[in-house]
């Protein structure tokens, strides 16, 4: 059977080579109280055909999520993805390609990364981009560490309005490096960083100040106020941005950002139960040698033809560990390629149209929801494609009932300390008919 790779004789031979008599001897260091006693509640042995039928029956119990109308966001968004994106990234030349350790023979992969870097720079207005990161949260953590190295300071200012799960990732990275974190408090009225309390923060000690634009609640922060504070005190401005919002908002470079990061899931990636996607990372030319990961550059070969090379790869696999800027071991090349194709297919106007539809449809849903008695706007700051609604309801139960009716509701924020709030997201994929049907269904469940 293909799922039973070893014979009993082979097992005995392997154990004998290690001086052991039975498989349980491999786990003798595990305390007895930590070992499960008794038999697992699983069926007995099945034939191959029976096993396949069993797993098909289990799979049939899953709900077909492609038929659900989603108003769920908070980091993963249901955008339309042109069919050509999946068609191209599915080609064997890209799908099976690995990290270009011998870059001179992988010109196609290197060029796709170079084009990706160029597009990230065009979106953000920054001067340099790396080949991509694991995701947006780890990219932000790496940006904070990079700022600490550049400024020789060990304190980071984070906004309370940063995505809570991103906060956890950054905290995990920084505490292992003995870097302290100070938080900018939330303005309960606007839903953004409280500008009235900025003077109480230790700006002179901070390596960087982080601002998420739009923030976790989908609201637009006053970046200029934060930029002037951190730069006046010798620190760096790190912006975590939603790439779709850059179709309409000023690029981070115009806010004098030093480092820009974000998550690229919304650029041609499926929702995929939260992954995989990629993180993007861009900075100024002044800081390029401190940037984690790798950078693909353009040059000419011996015959004067255009060629691509790994220009910078300051990681511990290539240089001395103590000189490495990061221990990040790879980049999300296939996902970055999908984003490159997505942006190329849409073009500048098409990309702007996506952002415009997100903005308009989100505001239409918000307006319709505020017509329902018991619901109100949670905050006053302007929003982009998602927004928080206040209502004293059991949102988890309402979401379960919405699911039975074919809708993915918003994200209840009770787990993040806001029991009466729920976060809704609207993308260009939603139609007016779907929005109206959702509002009508929700109204019926609440009243």
Steps between C-alpha positions, in 0.01 A plus 500: 500500500636839404420647843701229686859582397696264733496124552544352847853383407592854395366642828706250703810583296456875559445455873803272529719764333407735786543240771126484574261210524160656439352820364386613845868524599526805272271689740644392834598857588134606507361500859241221551235751613527673162437179305148413391378182662253259345379471142411782265135521401561436130371229264701186445714432192338569163586386151618763253161521331320522834736770621444711190121468538530595869690822429268591214208470742676728748578754226136502390405642842690823427300800389569636151639839603511619137121537519511728805468878468778642717503819705793375709836677486744600775804397296369251242269630227271356234621685191440400141801323347526493118517141369826571322680536836441137601563383144848653483622421853386141442751450220774254588778754444368704794309252715794262549779757506701529820706776656762614244815390682672490159347822366690508174295205370159620624459819302123460466442477875739787566328722244157429651634600843662812353169604341324436832750719685445776242124491547527511880723808466247661265215430744678627810718768343804351675842454343563132565301182561613152592382179333211462752453373853298224667200722585411851607529442876852352487601770251399762757696325773806491276452872426503580871822302552653671196412841646662402830818399320507819292443737794679295768193538722299231675148635526212489252175701508198300380146634459221333694313512167742252340344162416509304831645189337774709339567644844552147633748414224697822550502450877634144460781617272600800712489346846749233392734783398446697824328781312237692698157599368296808588146539369326804358155493664172476311275802462164339583311760297695499174629141508852619419812576703431758771691808383431680828727259685797498262707729722498234772687245285883457511566617142865578571569137593304336217665323210177532304132578516261268318177610338256268323314662211211426499507373857342185644157667509533600132553867591749753366766621743654847517839390371641852473470564874684178581765555234596841632535368854721200424726673247550802724640261760731302271284191459359329190143489371375149418173474311297179473269556206215330319620477137149542357464831686804631313284512186335811651712623793830684490798261486699459824802673346301826496459464877882467524479136609834327552373141483174373347355154551170326441324177416445417134206259535267749333722513190379202301508241780213272600366528853624145562389480866759767583793401278732469331567857394809720526631805679656794318785713630630828354736766624725789401827454317679620813375199696513238224797311645315451827195354327429131577467234235640547153494752217508414130681752280534567129832495314646391165678174419832451321326560167338823615153346527255579779543261791392460863694407811455467875652837585461483878436198720602604848374196687677245710508232229719720283711704741635474853219461750600803705484717187160376382215751502247224555464124517211501252582205275289549190244712321149428377598504133191330356261724693703807408478391136120472532492858630718616211269339244194641679635855492615467139161371386306774680731783401498837675139589419366154575680496833356841583152374407535213750583742781219735400242220501620380841462852638157566353348159577630501857341837561175383343486199735581721798221741407251213467603341830455828687134496393447193724382591852757410764803544273729804496840600368774404745744777405506836323822483294468443122525140383609319183352154435416380851337655802381416850134502603379521859206292619419317824435163336645149513698539179644149513149352503383739229795392284404133543149579380634709211714205395189283470365761260811510280685798649835539672435779749747746643760437769368534858755702695414362844820292497697823464333680788210666313192289587242714317695549178510306176730572204358480147696498175381560143703446184433554132377138484175589677201609294225742604254210499721300739544798733126570506423133563752489784353810665147360467607167653689666785206727574274197529739328744541804724140623521 
